[in-house]
């Protein structure tokens, strides 16, 4: 029910109750006053009749009938025994048998010397009468008057009051309707404004001119401003939290109390193999690994899970799960695959470095101990010292390569790019190597295609790259073999390749030849003095230029290592 309807209905109900009370009170008051006036009039008339009553009882009947005709009253004369001696309502002649009136209250009071008053329905005349009896005559003189006139006057007064009440009700209803609408209109406006606030739309606040409603509007306007500020703050915090979760390298998954997945950041989708727009199943169905499902079941049961490492499709993932206070759970996945790989590389690195250093150190230590224990002949001493020097230089090269590789990987080295003549750089690097004993029987050639004469690279880095590649080819190419430097344009850069027709590398070893200390033929490389870091240094130097390196080989048919350098 609307406010205006309630206001009009409430006002009408109050007016009706007020009018009903007013009518009842007016009717009682008017009836009491009228009856009191008639009672006093009857008492006065009874006193006059008592004074005018004849001493002859035979004339009482005619006398009361004559007086009754004059004032329209019923007059009765009752003796001390309660017998009616005369009554104006009976015709002349002997009175019929009339009930003894000694039991009438007004007669009994009059016989006791007081004025008696009573109102009742007369069985004799069949009307409601007001009786007033006074002492006099043979016992009591009673005058009665009908109350129908009183009822008629009261009814007329009630009709007048009812008409005025209906008019007042009509006027009150109209005024209440006007007042209700004047109050309901701004309240409706306030309701509309509140709905707009709830919907996030700009509200329009009404003006009523009613101080209380205007105060409510002002409070609502202030609340809207405060809510806007708080919503803005919440949106900002939500955006920051969402951006933080989205940017996390850890996978974050949140589920509601029913286990439905409600949030999954990009890292989590990548770990689980879902695209950004793919719908996600319930959290209990996200994982195929048994260990991961056990974690989900535990956290959905309300038990937190800390640092549980599981295997997800070949990836090592650390799971942490916490139940949420309102139900549901949040699951954080940290991909440890790269960390475990780096740990394995570190262990291999330490083992390889230890092994690489152990061989020359053993030789140095053994020959030095021999020189100290037994003074050798000059030729033998010279041979021992040369061996010691060769192993010391081998260790020096290993340390230098490790330092170079560490500096490049740490980003402390940046290439100083200039235009470099590919053919000249290749021949210069070869000339330095060809001067070494045993390498003069291998033929070297340079083939540079049109448009690939120059590339943009660091001069020292390019020399280091070519030297390492050529030196690697020399170790695996027998006497009479060929090593060729090739240069050609590929897309937006120059590809420089070192090709040999040596022993070659089997297919299974190709993906790992650029790893540190990895050797397809470990015993032969060590015998020829390689450190196992040459190709790793080549790879990092080329990538530092923004390029890439690749290898193609077949066992017994030689190897080709290609380095691509982008144009500046």
VOGU-3710 file (C-alpha; in Angstrom, 3 decimals, decimal comma):
1> xxxxxxxxxx> 0,000/0,000/0,000  1,325/3,415/-0,969  2,147/6,112/1,542  -0,554/8,525/0,297  -3,186/5,772/0,500  -2,073/4,874/3,995  -2,088/8,523/5,041  -5,612/9,128/3,656  -6,873/5,847/5,090  -5,323/6,556/8,480
11> xxxxxxxxxx> -6,718/10,082/8,526  -10,221/8,863/7,592  -10,057/6,154/10,254  -9,070/8,708/12,881  -11,826/11,076/11,743  -14,418/8,277/11,760  -13,387/7,203/15,253  -13,469/10,825/16,410  -16,890/11,396/14,853  -18,236/8,175/16,371
21> xxxxxxxxxx> -17,015/9,201/19,801  -18,418/12,702/19,235  -21,817/11,362/18,136  -22,004/8,978/21,078  -20,982/11,652/23,568  -23,341/14,230/22,009  -26,249/11,771/21,976  -25,752/10,851/25,613  -25,273/14,416/26,715  -28,286/15,667/24,750
31> xxxxxxxxxx> -30,481/12,808/25,918  -29,398/13,361/29,519  -30,155/17,095/29,298  -33,531/16,584/27,611  -34,584/13,888/30,046  -33,464/16,114/32,927  -35,574/18,981/31,610  -38,621/16,719/31,190  -38,058/15,270/34,651  -38,007/18,708/36,236
41> xxxxxxxxxx> -41,065/19,723/34,205  -42,939/16,610/35,305  -42,020/17,211/38,928  -43,305/20,781/38,689  -46,499/19,608/37,012  -46,969/16,921/39,667  -46,642/19,605/42,360  -49,268/21,755/40,647  -51,626/18,793/40,302  -51,150/18,051/44,001
51> xxxxxxxxxx> -52,169/21,620/44,856  -55,133/21,589/42,508  -56,384/18,123/43,468  -60,022/18,183/44,638  -60,910/16,879/48,035  -63,668/14,787/46,440  -62,155/11,554/45,172  -65,043/11,150/42,741  -63,758/14,077/40,739  -60,193/12,778/40,515
61> xxxxxxxxxx> -60,745/10,840/37,263  -62,298/13,770/35,398  -59,710/16,144/36,794  -56,672/14,103/35,677  -58,186/13,536/32,224  -58,775/17,257/31,832  -55,235/18,124/32,908  -53,811/15,376/30,665  -55,616/16,836/27,680  -54,057/20,206/28,449
71> xxxxxxxxxx> -50,412/19,135/28,826  -50,387/15,771/27,035  -49,166/13,882/30,097  -50,343/10,705/31,702  -51,446/11,408/35,239  -52,045/8,769/37,889  -53,210/9,028/41,512  -52,101/6,154/43,773  -53,102/5,664/47,375  -50,872/4,509/50,200
81> xxxxxxxxxx> -51,677/0,865/49,462  -50,501/1,072/45,868  -53,964/1,009/44,315  -54,537/3,324/41,387  -57,374/5,654/42,240  -57,397/7,644/38,997  -55,538/7,452/35,633  -55,851/9,817/32,694  -55,348/7,060/30,130  -58,623/5,334/31,056
91> xxxxxxxxxx> -62,074/6,591/29,995  -64,666/7,863/32,495  -66,287/5,243/34,584  -65,020/2,634/36,935  -61,357/1,775/36,475  -60,557/-1,659/35,189  -58,367/-4,012/37,182  -54,958/-2,405/37,304  -51,880/-4,029/38,759  -50,988/-2,753/42,199
101> xxxxxxxxxx> -48,298/-0,055/41,930  -46,789/-0,473/45,335  -43,810/-2,206/43,762  -43,121/0,651/41,379  -39,873/2,397/42,404  -41,175/5,907/41,825  -44,371/5,168/43,839  -42,412/3,595/46,644  -40,132/6,673/46,806  -43,115/9,050/46,805
111> xxxxxxxxxx> -44,842/7,094/49,555  -41,647/7,426/51,548  -41,890/11,232/51,180  -39,395/11,659/48,327  -39,698/12,456/44,658  -39,493/9,218/42,705  -38,237/8,941/39,121  -38,254/5,892/36,822  -38,111/5,119/33,134  -39,659/1,938/31,731
121> xxxxxxxxxx> -42,047/0,550/29,203  -45,576/0,800/30,316  -47,462/-2,473/29,965  -50,681/-0,535/30,150  -50,095/1,837/27,224  -47,292/-0,073/25,500  -44,797/2,881/25,362  -41,592/3,835/27,126  -42,429/6,535/29,634  -40,620/8,708/32,130
131> xxxxxxxxxx> -42,382/8,544/35,481  -42,106/11,206/38,196  -44,025/10,714/41,442  -44,375/13,144/44,353  -46,048/12,692/47,750  -49,623/14,064/47,787  -53,301/13,273/47,658  -54,116/9,851/49,023  -50,542/8,757/48,726  -48,695/9,739/45,549
141> xxxxxxxxxx> -49,335/11,745/42,419  -47,487/10,462/39,365  -46,988/12,261/36,061  -45,571/10,377/33,041  -44,387/11,616/29,687  -43,412/9,715/26,577  -39,718/9,835/25,584  -40,462/9,587/21,857  -40,008/13,312/21,566  -36,619/12,996/23,177
151> xxxxxxxxxx> -35,732/10,241/20,720  -36,895/12,396/17,822  -34,856/15,384/18,991  -31,807/13,184/19,564  -32,233/11,610/16,130  -32,489/15,008/14,468  -29,408/16,169/16,341  -27,570/12,986/15,369  -28,526/13,517/11,731  -27,199/17,064/11,817
161> xxxxxxxxxx> -24,004/15,994/13,540  -23,617/13,055/11,111  -23,978/15,389/8,150  -21,382/17,714/9,585  -19,182/14,685/10,279  -19,517/13,466/6,677  -18,602/16,927/5,429  -15,658/16,979/7,816  -14,645/13,508/6,601  -14,805/14,659/2,990
171> xxxxxxxxxx> -12,792/17,795/3,685  -10,372/15,796/5,825  -9,943/13,176/3,085  -9,237/15,846/0,482  -6,762/17,602/2,748  -5,144/14,273/3,689  -4,903/13,326/0,018  -3,261/16,662/-0,808  -0,919/16,359/2,153  -0,183/12,712/1,339
181> xxxxxxxxxx> 0,676/13,520/-2,240  2,835/16,459/-1,220  4,729/14,161/1,130  4,646/11,069/-1,105  6,021/12,890/-4,154  9,421/13,652/-2,559  9,417/10,213/-0,922  8,894/8,674/-4,358  11,750/10,828/-5,606  13,893/9,600/-2,723
191> xxxxxxxxxx> 12,981/5,993/-3,605  13,940/6,595/-7,228  17,225/8,176/-6,134  17,949/5,224/-3,822  17,307/2,778/-6,671  19,598/4,776/-8,933  22,307/4,635/-6,261  21,828/0,862/-5,990  22,065/0,543/-9,784  25,184/2,692/-9,937
201> xxxxxxxxxx> 23,471/5,480/-11,897  23,639/9,192/-11,007  20,627/9,937/-8,745  18,301/12,974/-8,865  17,353/14,162/-5,399  13,939/15,907/-4,967  13,113/19,158/-3,182  10,002/19,069/-0,996  10,061/22,165/1,173  9,372/19,897/4,171
211> xxxxxxxxxx> 12,235/20,297/6,656  12,206/16,674/7,829  12,156/15,278/4,292  14,777/17,792/3,147  16,968/16,634/6,040  16,460/13,050/4,848  17,386/14,071/1,296  20,492/15,829/2,551  21,496/12,740/4,545  20,886/10,562/1,474
221> xxxxxxxxxx> 22,972/12,909/-0,696  25,823/12,792/1,820  25,527/9,008/2,001  25,715/8,849/-1,802  28,918/10,882/-1,802  30,447/8,725/0,912  29,373/5,532/-0,854  30,834/6,844/-4,099  34,138/7,544/-2,396  34,153/4,127/-0,750
231> xxxxxxxxxx> 33,138/2,337/-3,950  35,882/4,178/-5,816  38,369/3,155/-3,174  37,114/-0,434/-3,312  37,302/-0,438/-7,121  40,829/0,918/-6,950  41,848/-1,678/-4,388  40,122/-4,402/-6,415  41,889/-3,253/-9,580  45,217/-3,200/-7,746
241> xxxxxxxxxx> 44,578/-6,655/-6,307  43,506/-7,970/-9,705  46,563/-6,436/-11,373  48,767/-7,899/-8,654  47,253/-11,362/-9,065  47,363/-11,121/-12,864  51,027/-10,124/-12,812  52,120/-12,821/-10,365  54,438/-15,465/-11,718  52,787/-17,903/-9,333
251> xxxxxxxxxx> 49,538/-19,453/-10,431  46,586/-18,415/-8,260  43,251/-20,257/-8,286  40,260/-19,384/-6,098  37,147/-21,506/-5,620  33,836/-20,788/-3,884  32,204/-22,884/-1,177  30,779/-25,250/-3,814  34,208/-25,876/-5,314  33,535/-23,877/-8,474
261> xxxxxxxxxx> 36,582/-22,132/-9,911  35,933/-18,376/-9,772  39,431/-16,952/-10,334  42,483/-18,178/-12,206  45,306/-15,832/-13,211  47,245/-16,239/-16,479  50,105/-18,059/-14,768  47,697/-20,687/-13,436  46,090/-21,105/-16,857  49,509/-21,568/-18,457
271> xxxxxxxxxx> 50,493/-24,195/-15,913  47,227/-26,079/-16,408  47,186/-25,731/-20,207  44,113/-23,482/-20,530  43,777/-20,434/-22,775  42,758/-17,089/-21,309  39,119/-17,409/-22,431  38,662/-21,129/-21,845  36,033/-22,012/-19,201  37,505/-23,746/-16,175
281> xxxxxxxxxx> 35,961/-26,826/-14,530  35,477/-27,170/-10,793  38,696/-27,035/-8,810  38,411/-30,751/-7,967  38,537/-31,542/-11,713  41,400/-29,214/-12,646  44,187/-31,662/-11,866  44,895/-35,103/-13,243  47,772/-35,846/-10,852  46,707/-37,778/-7,762
291> xxxxxxxxxx> 48,925/-35,737/-5,411  47,362/-32,473/-6,633  43,833/-33,860/-6,190  44,711/-34,846/-2,620  45,747/-31,240/-1,946  42,431/-29,962/-3,362  40,375/-32,431/-1,327  42,241/-31,507/1,842  41,778/-27,751/1,439  38,087/-28,111/0,509
301> xxxxxxxxxx> 37,703/-30,096/3,737  39,113/-27,098/5,643  42,716/-28,254/6,108  45,519/-25,932/4,887  48,308/-27,471/2,820  51,838/-26,044/2,926  54,676/-26,554/0,420  53,479/-29,731/-1,274  55,606/-30,434/-4,373  53,801/-32,358/-7,101
311> xxxxxxxxxx> 54,450/-33,315/-10,707  52,053/-31,820/-13,269  52,620/-33,147/-16,773  56,382/-33,236/-16,348  56,605/-29,916/-14,500  57,590/-29,660/-10,853  55,027/-27,470/-9,064  54,933/-26,370/-5,421  51,366/-26,163/-4,083  50,131/-24,073/-1,151
321> xxxxxxxxxx> 46,424/-24,094/-0,307  44,346/-22,243/2,269  40,608/-22,501/3,050  38,703/-19,206/2,922  36,715/-17,974/5,972  33,432/-17,767/4,046  33,923/-21,140/2,365  35,945/-22,169/-0,643  39,702/-22,153/-1,006  42,631/-20,417/-2,660
331> xxxxxxxxxx> 45,427/-22,402/-4,273  48,866/-20,987/-5,146  51,078/-22,854/-7,604  54,769/-22,065/-7,941  56,505/-23,566/-10,968  59,806/-25,027/-9,780  60,702/-26,617/-13,106  63,225/-23,946/-14,094  64,597/-23,816/-10,562  65,065/-27,572/-10,496
341> xxxxxxxxxx> 66,674/-27,403/-13,926  69,029/-24,658/-12,745  69,848/-26,671/-9,652  70,676/-29,632/-11,858  72,796/-27,385/-14,087  74,555/-26,020/-11,012  75,283/-29,508/-9,763  76,500/-30,555/-13,202  78,502/-27,359/-13,466  80,242/-27,930/-10,151
351> xxxxxxxxxx> 80,890/-31,553/-11,026  82,161/-30,662/-14,509  84,370/-27,812/-13,300  85,761/-30,056/-10,587  86,419/-32,762/-13,132  87,932/-30,357/-15,674  90,240/-28,852/-13,062  91,100/-32,177/-11,520  92,830/-33,557/-14,636  95,357/-30,714/-15,171
361> xxxxxxxxxx> 95,840/-30,305/-11,425  96,636/-34,011/-11,135  99,173/-33,732/-13,959  100,729/-30,593/-12,485  100,877/-32,115/-9,016  102,317/-35,438/-10,252  105,061/-33,932/-12,414  105,957/-31,371/-9,751  106,259/-34,094/-7,098  108,454/-36,098/-9,466
371> xxxxxxxxxx> 110,702/-33,102/-10,064  111,035/-32,563/-6,327  111,598/-36,167/-5,328  114,143/-37,305/-7,938  116,291/-34,741/-9,745  115,690/-35,666/-13,417  117,930/-35,184/-16,361  117,703/-31,830/-18,117  115,708/-33,193/-21,046  113,261/-34,989/-18,757
381> xxxxxxxxxx> 112,962/-31,937/-16,519  112,257/-29,786/-19,559  109,561/-32,232/-20,734  107,981/-32,272/-17,261  107,972/-28,497/-17,054  106,379/-28,202/-20,500  103,636/-30,565/-19,384  103,125/-28,544/-16,221  102,988/-25,324/-18,291  100,531/-26,837/-20,798
391> xxxxxxxxxx> 98,197/-27,981/-18,020  98,499/-24,615/-16,276  97,548/-22,859/-19,535  94,679/-25,282/-19,963  93,437/-24,313/-16,496  93,929/-20,651/-17,366  91,819/-21,034/-20,520  89,129/-22,783/-18,524  89,060/-19,995/-15,919  89,067/-17,323/-18,621
401> xxxxxxxxxx> 86,188/-19,006/-20,452  84,230/-19,321/-17,213  84,771/-15,634/-16,428  83,760/-14,616/-19,958  80,637/-16,759/-19,840  79,700/-15,450/-16,402  80,157/-11,837/-17,502  78,041/-12,340/-20,636  75,254/-14,169/-18,775  75,152/-11,510/-16,049
411> xxxxxxxxxx> 74,561/-8,816/-18,668  77,690/-6,897/-17,719  78,929/-7,119/-21,310  77,195/-5,300/-24,158  78,367/-5,527/-27,778  79,867/-2,418/-29,407  78,447/-2,922/-32,876  80,255/-1,760/-35,965  80,274/-2,798/-39,615  82,636/-5,785/-39,924
421> xxxxxxxxxx> 83,958/-7,367/-43,139  82,974/-11,026/-42,816  85,681/-12,456/-45,111  88,480/-10,465/-43,499  87,335/-11,398/-39,985  87,148/-15,082/-40,927  90,628/-15,153/-42,500  92,136/-13,289/-39,548  90,685/-15,794/-37,083  91,894/-18,705/-39,246
431> xxxxxxxxxx> 95,390/-17,332/-39,596  95,824/-17,316/-35,816  94,716/-20,960/-35,589  96,518/-22,256/-38,682  99,857/-21,295/-37,159  99,438/-24,001/-34,514  101,227/-27,315/-35,131  99,190/-29,983/-36,934  96,601/-27,653/-38,456  98,467/-26,799/-41,642
441> xxxxxxxxxx> 97,153/-29,866/-43,470  93,498/-28,677/-43,360  92,170/-26,468/-46,117  90,155/-23,353/-45,264  87,854/-21,384/-47,541  85,485/-18,401/-47,378  82,242/-18,144/-49,358  80,360/-14,851/-49,072  77,162/-14,322/-51,038  76,175/-10,946/-52,486
451> xxxxxxxxxx> 74,659/-8,664/-49,851  76,371/-10,490/-46,968  79,807/-8,913/-47,215  79,389/-6,966/-43,982  77,469/-7,503/-40,765  76,858/-5,351/-37,713  78,629/-6,904/-34,722  81,196/-6,387/-31,999  84,637/-6,982/-33,589  86,181/-8,813/-30,622
461> xxxxxxxxxx> 83,033/-10,843/-30,043  82,864/-11,897/-33,709  86,531/-12,912/-33,592  85,857/-14,932/-30,422  82,859/-16,606/-32,043  84,724/-17,514/-35,241  87,795/-18,678/-33,338  85,766/-20,975/-31,067  83,818/-22,435/-33,982  86,932/-22,969/-36,102
471> xxxxxxxxxx> 88,871/-24,415/-33,180  86,016/-26,796/-32,487  85,965/-27,848/-36,152  89,750/-28,329/-36,168  89,545/-30,761/-33,239  87,107/-32,979/-35,117  88,437/-32,655/-38,699  91,227/-35,026/-39,789  94,235/-34,029/-41,928  93,243/-33,294/-45,506
481> xxxxxxxxxx> 89,760/-32,112/-44,458  88,046/-28,842/-45,298  86,656/-26,037/-43,154  84,624/-23,308/-44,807  83,215/-19,990/-43,555  79,885/-19,219/-45,271  77,987/-15,909/-45,206  74,541/-15,216/-46,669  71,632/-12,868/-46,119  68,629/-14,252/-44,254
491> xxxxxxxxxx> 65,712/-11,900/-43,793  66,732/-8,850/-41,754  70,192/-10,149/-40,926  73,328/-12,022/-41,958  73,899/-15,717/-41,313  77,554/-16,730/-40,788  78,282/-20,482/-40,714  81,370/-22,614/-40,077  81,167/-25,894/-41,961  83,534/-28,844/-41,724
501> xxxxxxxxxx> 83,658/-32,382/-43,143  84,921/-33,946/-39,943  83,539/-36,655/-37,660  80,169/-35,014/-37,196  77,687/-35,306/-34,339  74,819/-37,754/-33,935  71,284/-36,366/-33,918  70,595/-37,085/-30,253  73,521/-34,897/-29,162  72,682/-31,828/-31,295
511> xxxxxxxxxx> 70,100/-30,234/-28,925  72,673/-30,134/-26,064  75,955/-29,181/-27,722  75,538/-25,534/-26,652  75,318/-26,480/-22,957  78,349/-25,949/-20,735  80,805/-28,843/-20,606  78,616/-30,990/-22,837  80,680/-33,127/-25,200  79,463/-35,511/-27,845
521> xxxxxxxxxx> 82,885/-37,222/-27,603  84,173/-36,316/-24,159  87,414/-38,329/-24,163  88,613/-36,946/-27,491  87,829/-33,317/-26,568  89,741/-33,543/-23,343  92,666/-35,148/-25,030  92,772/-32,237/-27,467  92,578/-29,655/-24,705  89,001/-28,351/-25,090
531> xxxxxxxxxx> 87,319/-26,704/-22,094  83,776/-27,667/-23,056  82,657/-24,023/-22,903  83,372/-22,842/-26,439  79,923/-23,427/-27,956  78,195/-22,123/-24,809  80,185/-18,869/-25,138  79,315/-18,694/-28,851  75,617/-19,077/-28,081  75,594/-16,318/-25,439
541> xxxxxxxxxx> 77,663/-13,916/-27,553  75,339/-14,319/-30,547  72,215/-13,920/-28,378  73,753/-10,799/-26,809  73,645/-9,327/-30,343  69,952/-10,233/-30,575  70,714/-13,169/-32,846  70,407/-16,924/-32,680  72,618/-19,975/-33,204  71,871/-23,419/-34,573
551> xxxxxxxxxx> 73,744/-26,577/-35,575  73,239/-29,212/-38,251  75,329/-32,373/-38,363  75,421/-36,005/-39,347  77,780/-38,589/-38,006  80,756/-39,057/-40,374  79,695/-36,244/-42,740  80,699/-33,138/-40,832  79,009/-30,320/-38,904  77,686/-26,859/-39,748
561> xxxxxxxx> 77,153/-24,258/-36,983  75,194/-21,177/-38,125  75,095/-17,824/-36,300  72,489/-15,274/-37,384  73,118/-11,572/-36,630  70,327/-9,009/-37,083  70,911/-5,785/-38,977  71,465/-2,764/-36,772
//
